[in-house]
Amino acid sequence: MPLTLTLCLTQDCNLRCRYCYAGRKQKRAMSRETAERAMDIGIAEARQRGESVDLSFFGGEPLLEWELLQHCHAYLTERAGELVTPPRFGITTNGTLLEEMSETLRGAGALQRVNVSLHSFEGNGGKRENLKEYVQKCIAFAKSCAGRPLVCFRLWNANRANEAERLNTDVEICRDGRRY
């Protein structure tokens, strides 16, 4: 079982969801030194246990700190020889930046999982007519990945019980390229 390490790259976010667990957003990012120290501790612990490392990027919106995310990926990948198996990576995002970063994300071979929090759109005053486009872009990213990395959609804010049902009727939900 791999050691799971989660780095909150930033407290900042490009959205302002009123229900966000993190509270007020600040334009603060983790330093490279702090990220490297956390990964060093994780590597040492994983080596001691005879395990590998699963590194998850979280935030705020971790894609806002793209250079830091890439640095962490490279840093841990360079140290992979110290681990039992190569490290794996995951990211949790609101999905708004996926389209512009999709090619790079799909090309990151060790990226195992992308969690997309679909609930963020309407929580930010998104107009109903734009919701379908937002979700379709997220689904297009998932389809383009063809299962590598695995893309998981999360919908958990819904103060209206029928929110998930509305999304299902507005867009096609696809898995493995098949329609359900």
C-alpha positions, 0 to 999 in steps of 0.5 A: 500500500503506498504512502499517500502525501497531499500537498495543498499548493495554494490557498488561492482559487479562481472561484469563490464558492460560498460553501468552500471548506477552506473559507476565505481565499488568500493569494498564498502558495506553498514554497518549493522548499516546503514542498520538497521538504514534505516530499523528502519526509514522505520518501523517507517514510515510504522507504522505511515501510517498503512502500511507494508514494502517491502524491495528490495535489490539492488547494485552493485550485492547484492548477493556479500553481502550475509551475510548482505542480510541475516542479513537484512532479519532476522532483518526486520523479527524479527520486523514484529510484529510492522507492519500491515502485514509481510514484503516482500522482493525482490532482483535485481541481474545479475543472475550469482550467482543464481545457487549457492544460489538457494536453500536458495533463494527459501527457503526464504518464504517472498521473493516475487520477484527476478529481473534478469538482463539478459543484463549483459552477453554480456556487459561483453564480454561473448562469444556467445556459453556461452550466452545460458548456462547463460540464461538457468541457470537463467531460470532453477532457475525461473522454480525451484521457481514455481512462489514463488518467482516471477522471472522477467527477464530484458533485457534493454541494447541492443544497437542492436535492435534484442538482445531480438529476439536473446535471444528468438530464442536461448533459450526457454522462459518459464512461469508457467512451460509452453512453449510459 
